Amino acid sequence: MSAASAGRAAGARIPAVSRHPAAARTVGVTKVPPAVTRSRASGSLAAPIDARERHAPDSVVLAVVIALTALGILMVYSSSAMSGYAAGDGTLAIVGPQFVWAAVGMGCMLVAMRSDYRWLRVLSVPALLFAAILLALVLFSPWRVEVSGSTQWLRIPGLPVVQPSEFAKLALVVYLAHWMARRGAAIGSIRSGLIPFIVIVAPFLVLIFKSPDLGSTAVLGVTVVVMLFVAGGNPFGILALGGGAVLAAALFLKDYQLERLQAFENPFDTALTTGFHSVQGLLALGLGGLFGAGLGDRAAAGGIILPNAHNDYIFAVIGQEFGFVGATLVVVAFVLLAWRGMRISLAAPDTFGALLAAGLTAYLCVQAFVNIGVVVTLLPVTGITLPFVSAGGSSLIVSLVAAGILLAISRETATYGGFVDASGDRGRRHGRAHLPGRGRRPFAPRPAVRA
């Protein structure tokens, strides 16, 4: 019988060992190696001793999120103050609510960051059903709000206007992480993986597409496909699924969406009609030059009329006021977020955490690069926000909550690469999710400790 088995048989509790060298603990007179333990039989390095021990959150992700949120408040004020004043609504008409939403979102991010992300498995099904109800209300209730032919918002009496598609993105990512972790290796098959995946995802994509919201449909579609690929989905099935989804969407595009696709080829041919937004965004970026016209001095650079400057085209405002350098720094910030998010996913302590981190990172970064791609005319015009930066309460709060969950996972990442496909991910008899606690059996076995 091994020392570990003898200890468990005797009811002995072996103390947890920190993964950090500075926090190595002493048992008896012998220090246990902090990060890993070496097997005496094979000489190989084993998994971390306590995969659930918490440490500081990822400082890069935290700094990027705070910086982008602060930049967003600044740019929303700069892009909306004068137009609000001219309309008689006041200079704080748009940035005031944005500041409130940022404060609420930061509080939600802090709560999410300090919580155990595994409890999201319990909330995943109710949250998904709630998101589906909200999406259905957008299409079939008298509370829907129509703007420029699009009904993406709800104004429920007594509540502020919300955009259900933003909540649906987060709810679907959380549920799919839970569902894929429970499926395990079966996710790689067509019958047990791809077909149930389509059944789960398709209704949400259809509801969002019908609102109509082509941009959010594309972002959510790419995000869930990334999660399926990371989870080990069939590559040929994923390619076929992507091609079929694009073909199906093309068959049901509305007239104005088809006009946007046609204008995308050369927006200057329709500079006063369909291509107006694209042309004005390019002019704003060009007038910014290398270092920009300066904060609030867009008029000095040509007085470009930029529709939706505080929302969909806020990246063009950044380029106009801070130039190529400022716009590049924003792109670098999202690249850093993508890089650190993938590292968090690779080092997550369980499969659910790894898939959830990958999905949240894909959601935030895909949406960011779709927004930026639209502004620089790499993609057709779609009304979609820049996470953390654009005006909009639903988008800002959901983005900050997603960042908080990502930070919560980063607090438990292992110091080695890779994640553990633990049995706890799939629950008991593939039923309810098993929520491990510190008093329960750890994912990684504890090694013997010799005094």
C-alpha positions in Angstrom: 0.0 0.0 0.0 1.4 3.4 -0.9 1.9 6.2 1.6 -1.0 8.2 0.1 -3.4 5.2 0.3 -2.3 4.4 3.9 -2.9 8.0 4.8 -6.4 8.0 3.4 -7.2 4.7 5.0 -6.2 6.1 8.4 -8.4 9.1 7.8 -5.3 11.4 7.7 -5.7 14.7 6.0 -2.7 15.7 3.9 -2.3 19.4 3.8 -2.6 21.2 0.5 0.6 22.5 -1.1 0.8 25.8 -2.9 1.7 25.9 -6.5 3.9 29.0 -6.0 7.5 28.7 -5.1 7.4 31.6 -2.6 4.5 29.9 -0.7 6.0 26.4 -0.3 4.8 24.7 2.9 6.8 22.5 5.3 5.4 19.2 6.4 7.4 17.8 9.3 10.9 18.8 8.4 10.7 18.3 4.7 9.6 21.0 2.2 7.3 19.7 -0.5 8.1 21.0 -4.1 5.6 23.8 -4.7 4.4 23.5 -8.3 4.7 19.9 -9.2 5.7 16.5 -7.7 8.0 14.0 -9.4 7.0 10.4 -9.7 9.6 8.1 -8.2 8.8 5.3 -10.7 8.8 7.3 -14.0 10.5 10.5 -13.1 7.7 12.5 -14.8 6.1 15.6 -13.5 2.6 15.1 -12.1 -0.3 17.5 -12.2 -0.6 20.4 -9.7 -1.5 19.3 -6.2 -4.5 21.5 -5.7 -6.1 22.6 -8.9 -8.6 24.8 -7.1 -6.3 26.9 -5.0 -6.9 30.6 -5.8 -4.4 33.2 -6.5 -4.4 36.7 -8.0 -6.4 37.2 -11.2 -4.6 37.8 -14.5 -3.3 41.3 -14.3 -3.0 41.8 -18.0 -6.7 41.0 -18.6 -7.7 43.2 -15.7 -5.6 46.1 -16.9 -6.9 45.8 -20.5 -10.5 45.7 -19.4 -10.2 48.7 -17.1 -8.3 50.7 -19.7 -10.8 50.0 -22.4 -13.7 50.9 -20.2 -12.2 54.2 -19.2 -11.3 54.9 -22.8 -14.9 54.1 -23.7 -16.4 56.6 -21.3 -14.0 59.3 -22.5 -14.7 58.6 -26.2 -18.5 58.5 -25.7 -18.3 61.9 -24.1 -16.1 63.3 -26.8 -18.3 61.9 -29.6 -21.7 62.8 -28.1 -21.3 66.0 -26.0 -21.7 68.6 -28.8 -24.5 66.7 -30.6 -26.4 66.4 -27.3 -25.9 70.1 -26.6 -27.1 71.1 -30.0 -30.2 68.9 -29.6 -31.0 70.5 -26.3 -30.4 67.3 -24.3 -27.2 68.4 -22.6 -23.6 67.4 -22.9 -24.1 64.4 -20.5 -27.2 63.0 -22.1 -25.4 59.9 -23.4 -22.2 59.7 -21.3 -24.1 60.0 -18.1 -26.0 56.7 -18.4 -22.9 55.2 -19.8 -20.9 56.1 -16.6 -23.7 54.6 -14.5 -23.7 51.4 -16.6 -19.9 51.2 -16.3 -20.1 51.5 -12.5 -22.8 48.8 -12.3 -20.8 46.6 -14.7 -17.6 47.0 -12.7 -19.4 45.9 -9.6 -20.8 42.9 -11.4 -17.3 42.1 -12.7 -15.8 42.2 -9.2 -18.5 39.9 -7.9 -18.0 37.5 -10.8 -14.2 37.6 -10.3 -14.4 36.7 -6.6 -17.0 33.9 -7.1 -16.5 30.2 -7.9 -17.2 30.0 -11.6 -18.4 26.4 -11.3 -21.7 27.6 -9.8 -22.5 28.9 -13.3 -23.2 25.3 -14.3 -26.2 25.3 -12.0 -27.4 28.6 -13.5 -26.6 27.7 -17.1 -30.0 26.1 -18.0 -32.2 28.8 -16.3 -30.1 31.5 -17.9 -30.4 29.9 -21.3 -34.2 29.6 -21.0 -34.5 33.2 -19.8 -32.4 34.4 -22.8 -34.7 32.5 -25.2 -37.8 34.1 -23.7 -36.2 37.6 -24.1 -35.4 36.9 -27.7 -38.9 35.7 -28.4 -40.3 38.9 -26.7 -38.2 40.9 -29.2 -40.1 39.4 -32.1 -43.6 38.9 -30.7 -44.3 41.3 -27.8 -45.6 44.9 -27.7 -42.5 45.9 -25.7 -40.1 45.7 -28.6 -38.4 48.8 -29.7 -37.8 49.4 -33.5 -34.9 51.6 -34.6 -34.2 52.0 -38.3 -36.2 48.9 -39.2 -34.5 46.7 -36.6 -36.2 45.4 -33.4 -33.2 44.4 -31.3 -34.4 46.0 -28.0 -37.0 45.6 -25.4 -38.6 48.3 -23.2 -40.3 46.4 -20.4 -42.3 48.8 -18.2 -40.4 50.0 -15.2 -37.0 48.8 -16.6 -34.4 50.4 -18.9 -34.2 49.4 -22.5 -32.2 46.2 -22.9 -30.8 44.3 -25.9 -31.5 40.6 -25.3 -29.0 39.4 -27.9 -26.2 40.5 -25.7 -27.5 38.4 -22.8 -28.1 35.5 -25.1 -24.5 35.4 -26.2 -23.2 35.1 -22.6 -25.9 32.6 -21.6 -25.3 30.3 -24.6 -21.5 30.4 -24.1 -21.9 29.3 -20.4 -24.4 26.6 -21.3 -22.3 25.2 -24.1 -19.2 25.0 -21.9 -21.2 23.0 -19.4 -22.8 20.8 -22.0 -19.5 20.1 -23.9 -17.7 19.3 -20.6 -20.4 16.7 -19.8 -20.2 15.2 -23.3 -16.4 14.6 -23.1 -15.0 12.7 -26.0 -18.5 12.1 -27.5 -18.4 15.7 -28.8 -16.2 14.5 -31.6 -18.9 12.3 -33.2 -21.5 13.5 -35.6 -24.4 11.8 -33.9 -23.6 12.5 -30.3 -21.8 15.8 -30.8 -22.5 17.8 -33.9 -26.3 17.1 -34.3 -27.2 17.9 -30.7 -25.0 21.0 -30.9 -27.0 22.3 -33.9 -30.2 21.6 -32.1 -29.1 23.7 -29.2 -27.6 26.6 -31.1 -29.8 27.0 -34.2 -32.9 28.4 -32.4 -30.9 31.2 -30.8 -29.2 32.1 -34.1 -32.5 32.1 -35.9 -34.2 34.3 -33.3 -31.3 36.8 -33.4 -31.1 36.8 -37.2 -34.9 37.5 -37.4 -34.7 40.6 -35.2 -32.8 41.3 -37.6 -29.3 41.5 -36.2 -26.8 40.0 -38.7 -23.8 41.2 -36.8 -24.7 39.5 -33.5 -25.7 36.4 -35.4 -22.3 36.2 -37.0 -20.4 36.9 -33.8 -22.4 34.3 -31.8 -22.0 31.8 -34.7 -18.2 32.1 -34.9 -18.0 32.0 -31.1 -19.9 28.7 -30.6 -18.0 27.1 -33.6 -14.7 28.1 -31.9 -15.9 26.4 -28.7 -16.9 23.3 -30.7 -13.5 23.1 -32.3 -11.7 23.6 -29.0 -13.8 20.9 -27.4 -12.7 18.4 -30.1 -15.6 18.6 -32.6 -15.4 16.9 -35.9 -13.4 19.2 -38.2 -15.2 18.1 -41.4 -18.5 18.5 -39.6 -17.5 22.0 -38.5 -16.6 23.0 -42.0 -19.8 21.7 -43.4 -21.8 23.4 -40.6 -20.1 26.7 -41.3 -20.8 26.5 -45.1 -24.4 25.5 -44.5 -25.0 28.4 -42.1 -23.6 31.0 -44.5 -25.7 29.6 -47.4 -28.8 29.6 -45.2 -28.2 33.2 -44.1 -27.7 34.4 -47.6 -31.0 33.0 -48.7 -32.9 35.0 -46.1 -31.2 38.3 -46.2 -33.4 41.4 -46.3 -33.2 43.9 -49.1 -31.2 46.5 -47.1 -28.7 43.8 -46.0 -28.2 42.8 -49.6 -27.6 46.5 -50.5 -25.0 46.7 -47.8 -23.2 43.7 -49.2 -23.3 45.3 -52.7 -22.0 48.6 -51.3 -19.2 46.8 -49.5 -17.4 46.2 -52.8 -16.9 49.9 -53.4 -18.6 52.2 -50.9 -17.6 55.3 -52.7 -19.9 54.5 -55.5 -22.8 54.9 -53.1 -21.2 57.5 -50.8 -24.4 59.4 -50.3 -26.7 56.4 -49.7 -25.8 52.8 -48.7 -22.1 53.5 -48.5 -22.4 56.7 -46.4 -21.4 55.2 -43.1 -18.4 53.4 -44.6 -17.1 56.4 -46.4 -17.5 58.7 -43.4 -15.6 56.2 -41.2 -12.7 56.0 -43.7 -12.5 59.8 -44.0 -12.5 60.2 -40.2 -9.7 57.7 -39.9 -7.7 59.4 -42.7 -8.1 62.8 -41.2 -6.7 61.6 -37.9 -3.3 61.0 -39.4 -0.5 59.6 -37.3 -1.3 61.2 -33.9 -4.8 62.5 -34.4 -6.5 65.9 -34.1 -6.6 65.7 -30.3 -9.4 64.9 -27.9 -12.6 66.8 -28.7 -10.9 68.5 -31.7 -12.5 66.5 -34.5 -14.0 69.6 -36.1 -10.5 71.0 -36.6 -9.7 67.9 -38.7 -12.5 68.6 -41.2 -15.8 68.3 -39.2 -16.7 64.9 -40.5 -20.4 63.9 -40.0 -20.1 60.5 -38.5 -23.4 58.6 -37.8 -23.5 56.4 -34.7 -20.2 58.0 -33.6 -20.7 57.0 -30.0 -21.8 53.5 -30.8 -21.0 51.4 -33.9 -18.4 53.8 -35.2 -16.6 54.8 -32.1 -13.4 53.2 -33.4 -13.4 55.8 -36.2 -13.7 58.6 -33.5 -10.6 57.1 -31.8 -8.7 57.1 -35.0 -9.7 60.7 -35.8 -8.9 62.1 -32.4 -5.8 59.9 -31.5 -4.6 59.0 -34.9 -3.1 55.8 -36.2 -1.2 55.4 -32.9 -4.3 55.5 -30.7 -6.2 53.2 -33.0 -3.3 50.7 -33.1 -3.2 50.7 -29.3 -6.8 49.7 -29.1 -6.2 46.8 -31.5 -3.2 45.7 -29.5 -5.3 45.8 -26.3 -7.8 43.3 -27.8 -4.9 41.2 -29.2 -3.5 41.0 -25.6 -7.0 40.1 -24.3 -7.1 37.2 -26.9 -3.7 36.0 -26.0 -4.2 36.0 -22.3 -7.7 34.5 -22.6 -6.3 31.5 -24.5 -3.5 31.1 -21.9 -6.2 31.1 -19.2 -8.1 28.5 -21.2 -5.1 26.2 -21.6 -4.2 26.4 -17.9 -7.7 26.1 -16.5 -8.2 23.5 -13.7 -11.0 21.7 -15.4 -12.6 21.2 -18.8 -15.6 23.4 -18.0 -13.3 26.3 -17.1 -11.2 25.7 -20.2 -14.1 25.8 -22.6 -15.8 28.7 -20.8 -12.6 30.8 -21.0 -12.2 29.9 -24.7 -15.8 30.9 -25.4 -15.7 34.1 -23.5 -12.4 35.1 -25.1 -13.8 34.3 -28.5 -17.0 36.2 -27.9 -15.2 39.4 -26.7 -12.5 39.4 -29.3 -14.5 38.3 -32.3 -17.0 41.0 -31.6 -14.2 43.6 -31.3 -12.6 42.7 -34.6 -15.9 42.5 -36.4 -16.6 46.1 -35.2 -13.1 47.3 -36.2 -13.4 45.4 -39.5 -16.6 47.2 -40.4 -15.1 50.6 -39.7 -12.0 49.9 -41.8 -14.2 48.3 -44.5 -12.8 44.9 -44.2 -16.3 43.6 -43.5 -19.8 44.7 -44.6 -21.6 47.2 -42.4 -23.3 45.4 -39.4 -24.6 47.3 -36.4 -22.5 45.9 -33.6 -20.7 47.5 -30.7 -17.0 47.6 -29.7 -16.9 45.7 -26.3 -16.1 47.9 -23.3 -15.9 51.1 -25.5 -19.1 51.7 -27.4 -22.2 53.3 -25.7 -24.8 50.8 -24.6 -25.8 49.5 -21.2 -26.5 45.9 -22.2 -23.3 45.5 -24.2 -21.1 47.1 -21.5 -22.6 45.1 -18.6 -22.5 41.8 -20.3 -18.9 42.4 -21.5 -17.8 43.3 -18.0 -19.5 40.2 -16.5 -17.8 38.0 -19.2 -14.5 39.6 -18.2 -15.2 38.9 -14.6 -15.9 35.2 -15.2 -12.7 35.0 -17.3 -10.8 36.6 -14.3 -12.4 34.1 -11.9 -11.0 31.2 -14.0 -7.6 32.9 -14.2 -7.5 32.9 -10.3 -7.4 29.1 -10.4 -5.1 28.5 -13.4 -2.3 26.0 -13.0 1.3 26.9 -13.5 1.7 24.2 -16.2 0.0 24.1 -19.6 -3.0 22.0 -20.4 -6.2 21.2 -18.6 -7.6 18.2 -16.8 -10.5 16.4 -18.3 -11.8 15.5 -14.8 -14.7 13.2 -14.1 -16.3 16.0 -12.1 -16.9 17.8 -15.4 -19.6 15.4 -16.5 -21.5 15.1 -13.3 -23.0 12.0 -11.7 -24.4 9.6 -14.3 -24.3 12.5 -16.8 -27.0 14.3 -14.7 -26.5 17.4 -12.6 -23.2 19.1 -12.6 -20.9 18.1 -9.8 -19.7 21.3 -8.0 -16.4 20.5 -6.3 -15.6 22.2 -3.1 -12.4 22.4 -1.0 -13.7 19.6 1.3 -14.3 17.2 -1.6 -12.0 15.1 -3.7 -9.7 17.2 -5.7 -9.4 16.9 -9.5 -5.7 16.0 -9.3 -4.5 13.3 -6.9 -2.4 14.4 -3.9 1.0 12.8 -3.8 2.5 11.1 -0.8 4.3 13.5 1.6 7.1 12.1 3.6 8.0 13.8 6.9 
